[in-house]
Amino acid sequence: MYVHIGDNVLIRTVDIITILDKQTIGSSEITTEFLNTQRETTISGDRNTYKSIVITKDAIYYSPIASNTLKRRSYRLTTQDY
């Protein structure tokens, strides 16, 4: 199944590794360093107006949708698969 993360982007639920909220990113130096080193794998989204970040196997997406909403969407779709 797929989850809509905003900006007309759909991601397969099985490809999602983690969904991070904006506050977590700002409070962790390690996460900030990781995102800075992975800039070439960033696919979409505005870095100034994002609410969450979705990390997949192949890319990093900045999403205007809150992390709790994305989590609910992905969980609901994942449980429907089985």
N, C-alpha and C positions, 0 to 999 in steps of 0.2 A: 504494500500500500504506500501511498504518498502523503506527505504532510505539506500544507501550504505555509510558507514562512514569510510571506509578504513580498511586495514588488514583483508579483507574477512569477514567483519561483516555487517549484515543487521539488521535494527531496524524498527519496525512498526512505522509509522508516528504518529499514535494516542497515542503511549506510550511516545513520546518525551515531556518532560516538558520544557526544555530550552537548548539552545546551547550557550556556552560561549567561547569567544576567549581568547588566552593566556595573552594578555595585561590586560584584565578585572580581571583575576584571580590574577595576580601579584600585582595589585593595590588595591585590597580589602582584608583587614584582615579577614572580616567575611566569605568571600568565601573560603579563604585559610583554615580557621579553620574548616569550614563545610567539605571540601574535606579531611582534615586530620582525622576527626572523622568518616568519611564514607569509610575508606580504605578497609574494608572487603566487601563492595559492588562493588568495582571496578572490572570490568570484563576483559577488554582488553586494550591493548595499552601500549606504552612505555612512562613513565612519563618524560623522558628526551627529546624526539623528537616530542612531540605533538604540534599541532597548535590550537586545540580547544578541548572542553570537552562537551560531550552530556550527559545530565542528564535525565534519564527516571524514571518511577515509581519504578522500581526494581533495577536499577544498574546505575553505572557511567562508561562512556566509554571515554578513551583518544584517540583522533582521529588525524591522520597525515594530515587531510584535513582542509583547512581554514573554519572558521565559516560562512563566507559569502557564500561560495560554498554549505555548508550543508544546510544553510537556504534556498537558492534558490531551492535545490533539494527537501527538505521537503515541501516547499510551493507549488511547482508545482505539487507534488504528492497528497497533501491534497486537492487542488482545483479540481483535476481530479476525486476525490472520489465522489464529489457532483454534 
